[in-house]
Amino acid sequence: MASSDPRITIARRDLASLSREKTIVLALLIQLFVAAFSSFLVVGLTSLYDPGSVASNEVDIGVAGNASDDLIAAAEAEDVAGPELRQFPSREAASAAFESGRADAILIAERQPDSSIQVNATAPDGSLRTTLVIVQIRQLLEAFERHERVERQQYLDRPLVPLPDGVDASPYFGFTYTILLPLLLFLPPFISGSVAVDAITEEIERGTLELLRVAPLSLLDIVDGKAAAMAILAPAQALLWIALLSVNGIGVANVPLLLVMVAAVATIVVLIGVLLGLYLGERRSAQLVYSIGVLALFAGGVFLPEHPATTVAKLAVDSPSTTTYALVGALAVGAAALAVVAREFVSRVDPESL
């Protein structure tokens, strides 16, 4: 039985037409693959996000210089995991080992006349291992710096600023909740808004908008149906991605609040897309302005008391603050307010001008 509400008919028509959009289907399949196999992909992706997290004693670093003993002692005292240190009697011997491939990198530690220690590092250039080697060297030098701060504090006239205690956190945990989950939850709204732009501009460019109004349908009914279809699609995808993450052993807390947030963001960007489509009336220019505008809005999130990606992470790990709840509420209110403004704008548009 056909629906009595023409807006629902429009929404169903637009959702059914998505299967013919190869770009959109491909984007959805990529997200589906990432969510469904997240437990496998997260290891490889984390190696790019934090290369040092997947290495264990894989990098041989040659050490030489009159302060090489101090560098090695600091690495042992700080329990630096990852690099394998090999001491050489001279700079020349260390360089020869590096040139012959027996050392992945070399560190020349020399004590200066003012008792400071200068460390010159040499790493491979343009190798696939370069990033990993540099990460290991950085960790070693940071440990050396911490060790020297403690050893020399008795010679300072002022007390050192205390360093925060180290946290033994899994890099997979950080990557999953601060990168992977926000990516999966924010991509659906962005895609929905892009599809909304196409849905409006294609009707205008093909001249089918006037045919829809013969149904009879008002322009407001048409826009409501198209916007509702795209806005509903985003939280539905988000719920599926969360379910697939749970199957992979990645628990997500506060799912209802996350869905409210995704729905609010989707509503905002979809309405922006619809309004741009009506105002510009041409797909290419509308898509360009939409993409730049939405990316600028997301980048502008750094000026908020809490970035939306941080809000997602804090809700997912069940560690929300008052600011977190306030941001979700503000997004929901903002989406509702924009919906009222958008409907008022559409109701005043003369269909004959499109």
C-alpha positions as CSV (number, residue, x, y, z in Angstrom):
1,M,0.0,0.0,0.0
2,A,1.3,3.4,-0.9
3,S,2.1,5.8,1.9
4,S,-0.4,8.6,2.3
5,D,2.4,11.1,3.2
6,P,4.1,12.3,0.0
7,R,7.2,13.1,1.9
8,I,7.7,9.5,2.9
9,T,7.2,8.5,-0.8
10,I,9.9,11.0,-1.8
11,A,12.2,9.7,0.9
12,R,11.7,6.1,-0.2
13,R,12.4,7.0,-3.8
14,D,15.7,8.7,-2.9
15,L,16.9,5.9,-0.7
16,A,16.1,3.4,-3.5
17,S,18.0,5.4,-6.0
18,L,21.2,5.3,-3.9
19,S,22.0,1.7,-5.1
20,R,22.6,3.2,-8.6
21,E,25.2,5.7,-7.3
22,K,28.4,3.8,-7.6
23,T,30.5,6.4,-5.7
24,I,28.2,6.3,-2.8
25,V,27.9,2.5,-2.7
26,L,31.7,2.2,-2.9
27,A,32.1,4.6,0.1
28,L,29.6,2.6,2.1
29,L,31.3,-0.6,1.3
30,I,34.7,0.8,2.4
31,Q,33.2,1.9,5.7
32,L,31.5,-1.5,6.0
33,F,34.8,-3.3,5.4
34,V,36.6,-1.1,8.0
35,A,33.9,-1.7,10.6
36,A,33.5,-5.4,10.0
37,F,37.2,-6.2,10.1
38,S,38.3,-3.5,12.5
39,S,40.1,-5.9,14.9
40,F,42.4,-6.9,12.1
41,L,42.8,-3.5,10.4
42,V,43.5,-1.7,13.6
43,V,46.9,-3.4,14.0
44,G,48.1,-2.3,10.6
45,L,46.5,1.2,10.9
46,T,48.1,1.7,14.3
47,S,51.5,1.0,12.8
48,L,51.0,4.1,10.7
49,Y,49.4,6.1,13.6
50,D,52.2,5.1,16.0
51,P,55.0,3.1,14.3
52,G,56.8,2.4,17.6
53,S,53.8,0.5,19.0
54,V,54.3,-2.6,16.8
55,A,58.1,-2.9,17.1
56,S,60.0,-4.9,19.5
57,N,63.9,-5.1,19.4
58,E,63.7,-4.7,15.6
59,V,66.1,-1.7,15.3
60,D,69.8,-2.0,15.8
61,I,71.3,1.3,16.8
62,G,75.0,1.8,17.0
63,V,76.3,4.1,19.8
64,A,79.7,5.8,20.0
65,G,81.4,8.8,21.6
66,N,82.8,9.7,25.0
67,A,79.2,9.9,26.4
68,S,78.0,6.7,24.9
69,D,78.1,5.0,28.3
70,D,75.7,7.6,29.7
71,L,73.3,7.0,26.8
72,I,73.3,3.3,27.3
73,A,72.9,3.6,31.1
74,A,70.0,5.9,30.6
75,A,68.3,3.5,28.2
76,E,68.7,0.7,30.7
77,A,67.5,2.8,33.7
78,E,64.5,4.1,31.8
79,D,63.8,0.5,30.5
80,V,63.4,1.7,26.8
81,A,61.8,-1.1,24.8
82,G,62.4,-1.4,21.1
83,P,65.9,-0.5,20.0
84,E,68.9,-2.8,20.4
85,L,71.9,-0.7,21.4
86,R,75.4,-1.7,20.2
87,Q,78.4,0.3,21.5
88,F,81.3,1.0,19.1
89,P,84.8,2.1,20.1
90,S,84.8,5.1,17.7
91,R,82.7,7.3,15.4
92,E,84.5,5.7,12.4
93,A,83.6,2.1,13.5
94,A,80.0,3.1,14.1
95,S,79.8,4.8,10.6
96,A,81.3,1.7,9.0
97,A,78.7,-0.5,10.7
98,F,75.9,1.8,9.4
99,E,77.3,1.9,5.8
100,S,77.6,-1.9,5.8
101,G,74.1,-2.4,7.1
102,R,75.1,-3.9,10.4
103,A,73.4,-1.0,12.2
104,D,70.1,0.6,11.2
105,A,71.2,4.0,12.7
106,I,74.0,5.5,14.8
107,L,74.1,7.9,17.7
108,I,77.3,9.8,18.4
109,A,77.1,11.2,22.0
110,E,79.8,13.7,22.9
111,R,80.2,15.5,26.2
112,Q,80.8,19.2,25.6
113,P,83.1,21.5,27.6
114,D,80.1,23.0,29.4
115,S,79.2,19.4,30.6
116,S,76.2,19.2,28.2
117,I,75.9,16.2,26.0
118,Q,75.4,16.6,22.2
119,V,73.9,13.6,20.3
120,N,74.2,13.4,16.5
121,A,71.8,10.9,15.0
122,T,72.2,9.3,11.5
123,A,69.2,7.4,10.1
124,P,68.6,5.8,6.7
125,D,67.2,8.1,4.0
126,G,64.2,7.2,2.0
127,S,63.9,3.6,3.4
128,L,60.7,2.0,4.3
129,R,62.2,1.5,7.8
130,T,63.1,5.2,8.2
131,T,59.9,6.1,10.0
132,L,60.3,3.2,12.5
133,V,63.9,4.0,13.0
134,I,63.2,7.7,13.7
135,V,60.5,6.8,16.2
136,Q,62.8,4.5,18.1
137,I,65.6,7.1,18.1
138,R,63.1,9.7,19.4
139,Q,62.0,7.4,22.2
140,L,65.6,6.7,23.2
141,L,66.5,10.4,23.2
142,E,63.4,11.3,25.3
143,A,64.4,8.7,27.8
144,F,68.0,10.0,27.9
145,E,66.6,13.5,28.5
146,R,64.5,12.4,31.4
147,H,67.4,10.5,32.9
148,E,69.7,13.5,32.7
149,R,67.1,15.8,34.2
150,V,67.0,13.6,37.3
151,E,70.7,13.0,37.5
152,R,71.5,16.8,37.3
153,Q,68.8,18.2,39.5
154,Q,71.1,18.5,42.5
155,Y,73.2,21.0,40.5
156,L,70.3,23.3,39.7
157,D,69.4,26.4,41.8
158,R,65.7,25.9,41.2
159,P,63.6,22.7,41.5
160,L,62.6,20.9,38.3
161,V,59.0,21.1,37.1
162,P,57.7,17.6,38.0
163,L,57.0,15.4,35.0
164,P,53.6,13.5,34.8
165,D,53.7,9.9,35.6
166,G,54.0,7.6,32.6
167,V,50.8,5.9,31.5
168,D,51.1,2.3,30.2
169,A,48.2,2.7,27.7
170,S,47.7,0.5,24.7
171,P,48.2,2.3,21.4
172,Y,45.4,0.2,19.9
173,F,42.9,1.6,22.5
174,G,43.9,5.2,21.7
175,F,43.7,4.7,17.9
176,T,40.4,2.9,18.1
177,Y,38.5,5.5,20.1
178,T,40.2,8.7,19.0
179,I,40.7,8.0,15.3
180,L,38.7,4.9,14.0
181,L,35.4,5.4,15.8
182,P,35.1,9.2,15.1
183,L,36.0,8.5,11.4
184,L,33.2,5.8,11.1
185,L,30.6,8.1,12.8
186,F,31.4,11.3,11.0
187,L,31.8,10.0,7.5
188,P,28.1,9.0,7.2
189,P,26.8,12.5,7.9
190,F,29.3,14.0,5.4
191,I,28.2,11.5,2.7
192,S,24.5,12.1,3.5
193,G,25.0,15.8,3.0
194,S,26.8,15.3,-0.3
195,V,24.0,13.0,-1.5
196,A,21.5,15.7,-0.5
197,V,23.3,18.2,-2.7
198,D,23.0,15.8,-5.6
199,A,19.4,15.0,-4.9
200,I,18.4,18.6,-5.2
201,T,20.7,19.8,-8.0
202,E,19.9,16.8,-10.2
203,E,16.2,17.5,-10.0
204,I,16.8,21.1,-10.9
205,E,19.2,20.4,-13.8
206,R,17.1,17.6,-15.3
207,G,13.9,19.6,-15.0
208,T,12.2,16.8,-12.9
209,L,11.5,19.1,-9.9
210,E,8.6,20.6,-11.8
211,L,7.3,17.1,-12.6
212,L,7.4,16.2,-8.9
213,R,5.3,19.2,-8.0
214,V,2.6,18.1,-10.4
215,A,2.0,15.1,-8.1
216,P,0.8,17.3,-6.4
217,L,3.7,18.1,-4.1
218,S,4.8,21.4,-2.7
219,L,8.5,22.3,-2.9
220,L,8.6,22.1,0.9
221,D,7.2,18.5,0.8
222,I,9.9,17.5,-1.8
223,V,12.7,19.0,0.3
224,D,11.4,17.5,3.5
225,G,11.3,14.1,2.0
226,K,14.8,14.3,0.5
227,A,16.4,15.7,3.6
228,A,14.7,13.2,5.9
229,A,15.9,10.3,3.8
230,M,19.5,11.4,3.9
231,A,19.4,12.5,7.6
232,I,18.0,9.1,8.7
233,L,20.6,7.2,6.7
234,A,23.6,8.5,8.7
235,P,22.5,7.2,12.2
236,A,21.4,3.9,10.7
237,Q,24.9,3.4,9.3
238,A,26.5,4.5,12.6
239,L,24.4,1.9,14.5
240,L,25.5,-0.8,12.0
241,W,29.2,0.3,12.4
242,I,28.9,0.2,16.2
243,A,27.4,-3.3,16.0
244,L,30.2,-4.5,13.8
245,L,32.8,-3.0,16.1
246,S,31.2,-4.8,19.0
247,V,31.4,-8.1,17.1
248,N,35.1,-7.4,16.7
249,G,35.4,-7.0,20.5
250,I,35.5,-3.2,20.5
251,G,33.0,-2.1,23.1
252,V,31.2,1.2,22.6
253,A,29.3,2.9,25.5
254,N,26.5,5.5,25.5
255,V,25.3,4.3,22.1
256,P,22.0,6.3,22.3
257,L,23.9,9.5,22.9
258,L,26.3,8.8,20.1
259,L,23.3,8.2,17.7
260,V,21.7,11.4,18.8
261,M,25.0,13.2,18.1
262,V,25.3,11.6,14.6
263,A,21.7,12.4,13.8
264,A,22.2,16.0,14.8
265,V,25.4,16.4,12.8
266,A,23.7,14.6,9.8
267,T,20.7,16.9,10.1
268,I,22.9,20.0,10.1
269,V,25.1,19.0,7.1
270,V,22.1,17.7,5.1
271,L,20.2,20.9,5.5
272,I,23.3,22.8,4.5
273,G,23.5,20.6,1.4
274,V,19.9,21.1,0.6
275,L,20.0,24.9,0.9
276,L,23.2,25.1,-1.2
277,G,21.5,22.9,-3.8
278,L,18.5,25.2,-4.0
279,Y,20.5,28.4,-3.9
280,L,23.2,27.5,-6.5
281,G,21.2,25.1,-8.6
282,E,24.2,23.5,-10.2
283,R,25.8,20.3,-8.9
284,R,29.5,21.0,-9.4
285,S,29.6,24.4,-7.7
286,A,27.2,23.3,-5.0
287,Q,29.3,20.2,-4.2
288,L,32.5,22.4,-4.1
289,V,31.0,24.9,-1.7
290,Y,29.5,22.1,0.4
291,S,32.7,20.2,0.8
292,I,34.8,23.3,1.7
293,G,32.1,24.6,4.1
294,V,31.7,21.3,6.0
295,L,35.4,20.8,6.3
296,A,35.8,24.3,7.6
297,L,33.0,23.7,10.1
298,F,34.7,20.5,11.3
299,A,38.1,22.3,11.5
300,G,36.4,25.0,13.4
301,G,35.6,22.5,16.1
302,V,39.0,23.1,17.6
303,F,37.6,26.4,18.9
304,L,34.8,24.7,20.8
305,P,35.3,23.8,24.5
306,E,35.5,20.2,23.3
307,H,36.1,18.9,19.8
308,P,33.3,16.7,18.5
309,A,35.8,13.9,17.9
310,T,36.8,14.1,21.5
311,T,33.1,14.0,22.5
312,V,32.7,10.8,20.5
313,A,35.8,9.2,22.2
314,K,34.7,10.2,25.7
315,L,31.2,8.9,25.2
316,A,32.5,5.7,23.7
317,V,34.8,4.9,26.6
318,D,32.1,6.0,29.1
319,S,34.0,9.0,30.4
320,P,31.8,11.9,29.6
321,S,32.0,15.3,31.3
322,T,29.5,18.1,31.7
323,T,31.0,19.7,28.6
324,T,30.4,16.4,26.7
325,Y,26.7,16.4,27.5
326,A,26.4,20.1,26.8
327,L,28.0,19.7,23.3
328,V,25.6,16.9,22.4
329,G,22.7,19.0,23.6
330,A,23.9,22.0,21.7
331,L,24.2,20.0,18.5
332,A,20.7,18.7,18.9
333,V,19.2,22.1,19.6
334,G,21.3,23.6,16.7
335,A,20.0,20.9,14.3
336,A,16.4,21.6,15.3
337,A,16.8,25.4,15.0
338,L,18.4,25.0,11.6
339,A,15.6,22.8,10.5
340,V,13.1,25.5,11.3
341,V,15.1,28.1,9.5
342,A,15.6,25.9,6.5
343,R,11.9,25.1,6.2
344,E,11.0,28.8,6.4
345,F,13.5,29.5,3.7
346,V,12.2,26.8,1.4
347,S,8.6,27.9,1.9
348,R,9.5,31.3,0.6
349,V,11.4,30.0,-2.5
350,D,9.5,30.5,-5.8
351,P,9.6,27.1,-7.6
352,E,9.4,28.9,-10.9
353,S,12.8,30.5,-10.2
354,L,14.6,27.2,-10.0
